[in-house]
Every structure is written in structure tokens, then in C-alpha cells.
């Protein structure tokens, strides 16, 4: 469990660098870092400058926190995230979410690139995460609970906020963006799943599978934050097509889908600002 002193130290360091109060946190997945480049009056803080922050070695992740204005909303965007498969502890993976909460952020938009398990989906399409499956056999809240951060046994029945989902659906409809709805399964990685594992994951009720997001969502729920999760379906999961999977394909398809993805997130922020 996170050390409260470390959380406040990191939040305090960030606060001293900015003169605005961030309202929304953004965790930008593979290929989506470009959204952070559109933030106005940005303050960019490298992760290795922030006390107790880890640093991601994943391809396509830039390792900086960018704070500023996007569509009239003050955001704190993580340009690059930490993954369990890189060898980080789940405390390290989720530490930035704790820090966002300490900065006063109550809403979190979390994105990822992932594989489609539902055969009705196509690569390059987007999926609204309505629920998740934790298949990693791990949980970031294991260990002593700190009541200052959240309750011992948090409820996850409404972890993905219905109001934020409604905003995303409105934006998708107005912008003519295909936005599926579905369940995201967390697999540790770094291997892609076997065809048998994908059959199992589909049987369990997942529509997409990826190597991130769920730990951060659990910690956000622990801190009573409202979460919107959106996936970019970069490939059909193993066994659906005969071709082997490659990370380059993930990066390439994420790049092709980026425009719709960015349009969707900016639209949601615009609607938040109008609310």
C-alpha cells in the first residue's frame, strides 16, 4: 500500500511547478501521447524529477506529466504509463493515480491500446470500457490498508462512471465515431495471449484484452474518483486471424485511430466544461 507521505511529497512537488488546479487526469496509452502536445500553456514535468515516480521503458511512452488547458479544462496528462510487465510493482504502476487524487483531481480518463476478443469488432475502432475482468491474479490494494486513502473493501460495481460514459456516447454519435461498449480484461503480458487463452477470456465475458488500465482503475475507485475508460482496438486477439501479432502493428493501428480517439476525448472534455 502506498506511503501517504510519499504521495503528498510528489503532489507538493508538482503543485509548486504549476499555478493552476487540475480537474481531470488523463492517462494516455500507446500512440496517444500526441494529445498531450495539444495542451495549452503546458507545464511539462519529467517523471524522474517527481519524487517517488517510476519511469516507463515501454515503446511509445514519453515519461512526462503535462499540465495545462485542453478544451477549457485544466488537465494533468500522463504521457506514458507504467506497466506491471516491465517489472514495476503495482504500487509503482498506480502511484500517479494517488498523486492525481492528492492534487484534487476527481475525474480520470484512462486510455489504452488493446486486442479485440469480440469478433464483431474491427482493428482501429474504439471501445468504451463498461466493466473489467482482472485476470492477472494481482491487485494493487493487497497489503495493509490506509483508511486515509480509501476503504479496506472498495465496491467496484460502478467503477466506470455512467455519466462520463453518456458524455462519450453523445460525442461519438455527434462525431460519427464507432464506439463499441464492452468488458476489458487485464492480462499481465508481456506475451500476447495464446489462442486457447483468448477462447477462455471470451468465454469469461471479455470483449477486449490488454496489459494495463485495471490496476489504475482499482486505485482510482479506492480513492472515489470517477473513471472513464476508452480502448483503441489495435488488433484482433490471438487465434482469430492466422497472422502472428506484433507490437509494431499495435503502434501503427493506434496511430491510424489517433484522430478519432483524440476527437472523442476532446469532445468529452468540451462537454465536461459546458456541464
C-alpha positions in Angstrom: 0.0 0.0 0.0 1.2 3.5 -0.8 3.0 5.6 1.7 0.9 8.8 2.2 4.0 10.9 2.9 5.4 10.0 -0.5 2.1 10.7 -2.2 2.0 14.2 -0.6 5.6 14.9 -1.3 5.1 14.1 -5.0 1.9 16.1 -5.2 3.6 19.0 -3.4 6.5 19.0 -5.9 4.0 19.2 -8.8 1.9 21.9 -7.1 5.0 24.1 -6.8 5.6 23.9 -10.5 2.1 25.0 -11.5 -0.3 27.8 -10.8 -3.5 26.1 -11.9 -5.6 23.4 -10.3 -6.0 20.3 -12.5 -9.6 19.0 -12.6 -9.2 15.9 -14.9 -6.4 13.3 -15.0 -5.5 11.7 -18.4 -3.6 8.5 -18.7 -2.5 8.3 -22.3 -1.9 4.8 -23.7 0.3 3.6 -26.7 0.3 6.1 -29.6 -1.8 8.7 -27.8 0.9 10.8 -26.3 0.3 13.4 -29.2 -2.9 14.5 -27.4 -0.6 16.0 -24.6 1.1 18.1 -27.3 -2.2 20.0 -27.8 -2.4 21.1 -24.2 -2.2 24.9 -23.9 0.3 26.7 -21.6 1.8 23.3 -20.8 4.0 22.7 -17.8 6.0 19.6 -18.6 7.5 17.7 -15.7 9.7 14.6 -16.4 8.8 11.6 -14.3 12.3 11.3 -13.0 12.0 14.8 -11.5 8.9 13.9 -9.5 9.7 12.3 -6.1 9.0 8.5 -6.0 7.7 8.4 -9.6 8.8 5.4 -11.7 9.9 5.7 -15.3 8.4 3.6 -18.2 10.6 1.9 -20.7 7.7 0.9 -22.9 8.0 1.8 -26.6 5.8 4.8 -27.5 5.7 6.2 -23.9 7.4 9.6 -23.3 7.7 9.7 -19.5 6.4 13.2 -18.6 3.5 14.7 -16.8 1.9 17.6 -18.8 -0.4 20.0 -17.0 -2.3 22.8 -18.7 -5.6 23.5 -20.5 -7.4 21.3 -23.0 -10.8 22.3 -24.4 -11.2 24.7 -21.5 -10.5 22.1 -18.8 -7.3 22.0 -16.7 -5.8 18.6 -17.2 -2.9 16.6 -15.9 -1.9 14.2 -18.6 0.5 11.2 -18.1 2.4 10.9 -21.4 3.4 7.4 -20.9 2.4 4.9 -18.2 4.0 2.2 -16.1 3.2 -1.5 -16.8 3.3 -4.4 -14.4 5.1 -6.4 -17.2 8.0 -4.0 -17.0 8.8 -5.3 -13.5 7.2 -2.4 -11.7 5.3 -3.2 -8.5 1.5 -2.4 -8.6 2.3 0.4 -6.1 4.6 2.0 -8.7 2.1 1.4 -11.5 -0.7 3.2 -9.6 1.3 5.8 -7.7 0.5 8.5 -10.3 -3.3 8.0 -9.7 -2.7 8.6 -6.0 -0.8 11.7 -6.7 -3.6 13.0 -9.1 -6.1 12.5 -6.3 -3.8 14.3 -3.8 -3.7 17.2 -6.4 -7.5 17.4 -6.1 -8.4 15.6 -9.3 -11.7 13.7 -9.1 -12.1 12.5 -12.7 -9.8 10.3 -14.6 -9.9 9.5 -18.3 -7.8 6.4 -18.9 -6.9 5.1 -22.4 -5.1 2.1 -23.8 -4.4 0.1 -26.9 -5.6 -3.5 -26.7 -6.6 -6.6 -28.6 -10.2 -7.2 -29.7 -11.7 -10.5 -28.4 -15.2 -9.8 -29.6 -15.2 -10.9 -33.3 -17.8 -8.2 -34.2 -15.1 -5.5 -33.6 -12.6 -4.3 -36.1 -9.0 -3.1 -35.6 -8.9 0.7 -35.5 -12.3 1.0 -33.7 -12.8 2.4 -30.2 -14.4 0.7 -27.2 -16.0 2.3 -24.2 -15.0 0.2 -21.2 -18.2 -0.6 -19.2 -16.6 -3.1 -16.9 -13.4 -5.1 -16.4 -12.0 -8.5 -15.6 -8.9 -8.8 -13.5 -7.2 -11.9 -14.8 -3.7 -11.1 -13.6 -4.0 -12.7 -10.1 -2.8 -9.5 -8.6 -4.4 -6.4 -7.0 -2.8 -3.1 -6.1 -4.7 -2.9 -2.8 -3.2 -6.1 -1.4 -1.3 -5.3 1.8 -2.2 -3.1 4.8 -5.0 -0.6 4.0 -4.6 3.1 4.7 -8.0 4.5 5.6 -6.8 8.0 4.7 -6.7 6.8 1.0 -9.8 4.7 0.9 -11.9 1.9 2.5 -10.5 -1.6 3.1 -13.1 -3.3 0.8 -13.9 -0.9 -2.0 -17.0 -1.5 -4.2 -16.2 -1.9 -7.9 -19.8 -2.3 -9.2 -19.8 1.2 -10.6 -16.2 1.9 -11.1 -16.7 3.2 -14.7 -18.9 6.3 -14.3 -22.2 6.2 -16.1 -22.4 10.0 -16.6 -19.0 10.1 -18.2 -19.9 7.1 -20.4 -23.0 9.0 -21.5 -20.9 12.0 -22.5 -18.6 9.8 -24.5 -21.6 8.1 -26.3 -23.0 11.6 -27.2 -19.7 12.7 -28.6 -19.3 9.5 -30.6 -22.8 9.9 -32.0 -22.4 13.6 -32.9 -18.9 12.9 -34.4 -20.0 9.8 -36.3 -17.3 7.7 -34.4 -17.8 4.0 -34.0 -17.7 3.4 -30.2 -18.3 -0.1 -29.1 -19.1 -0.9 -25.4 -17.5 -3.8 -23.7 -15.6 -5.5 -20.9 -11.8 -5.1 -20.8 -9.7 -8.0 -19.4 -6.3 -7.3 -17.8 -3.6 -9.8 -18.7 -0.1 -9.2 -17.3 1.8 -9.6 -20.6 4.4 -9.1 -22.0 3.5 -12.1 -24.1 0.4 -11.8 -26.2 -2.2 -14.4 -25.2 -2.4 -17.9 -26.8 -5.4 -18.8 -28.9 -6.6 -21.0 -26.0 -6.3 -18.2 -23.6 -8.3 -15.9 -25.9 -11.1 -18.6 -26.1 -11.1 -18.7 -22.3 -11.2 -14.9 -22.0 -14.1 -14.7 -24.4 -15.9 -17.4 -22.5 -15.5 -15.4 -19.3 -17.2 -12.4 -21.0 -14.5 -10.1 -22.1 -14.6 -8.1 -25.4 -11.0 -6.9 -25.3 -7.8 -7.8 -23.6 -4.8 -5.6 -22.7 -1.8 -5.3 -20.4 -2.7 -2.2 -18.4 -5.5 0.0 -17.0 -7.2 -2.3 -14.4 -4.7 -1.5 -11.6 -5.1 2.2 -12.1 -8.9 1.9 -12.2 -8.9 -0.1 -9.0 -6.8 2.5 -7.2 -9.0 5.3 -8.7 -12.1 3.5 -7.3 -10.4 3.2 -3.9 -9.9 7.0 -3.9 -13.6 7.6 -5.0 -12.6 9.1 -8.4 -14.9 9.0 -11.4 -13.4 7.0 -14.2 -13.9 7.0 -18.0 -12.1 4.2 -19.8 -11.6 4.1 -23.6 -9.7 1.4 -25.6 -8.3 1.6 -29.1 -8.7 -1.9 -30.6 -5.4 -2.3 -32.4 -5.6 -5.9 -33.5 -7.8 -9.0 -33.4 -6.6 -11.1 -30.5 -4.6 -14.3 -31.0 -6.3 -17.1 -32.9 -9.0 -15.0 -34.5 -6.8 -14.4 -37.6 -4.0 -16.6 -38.7 -1.3 -13.9 -38.6 1.1 -13.5 -35.7 0.8 -10.4 -33.5 3.4 -7.7 -33.4 3.9 -4.6 -31.3 4.6 -2.6 -34.4 1.1 -3.4 -35.7 -0.3 -2.1 -32.4 1.6 1.1 -32.7 0.6 1.5 -36.4 -3.1 0.9 -35.9 -3.1 3.2 -32.8 -1.6 5.9 -35.0 -4.3 5.4 -37.6 -7.1 5.6 -35.0 -5.5 8.5 -33.2 -7.6 11.2 -34.9 -10.9 9.6 -33.8 -9.5 8.9 -30.3 -8.4 12.5 -29.9 -11.7 13.8 -31.2 -13.6 11.7 -28.7 -11.5 12.7 -25.7 -11.6 16.4 -26.6 -15.3 16.2 -27.2 -15.8 14.7 -23.7 -13.7 17.4 -22.1 -15.7 20.1 -24.0 -18.9 18.6 -22.7 -17.4 18.5 -19.1 -16.5 22.1 -19.5 -20.1 23.0 -20.5 -21.7 21.0 -17.8 
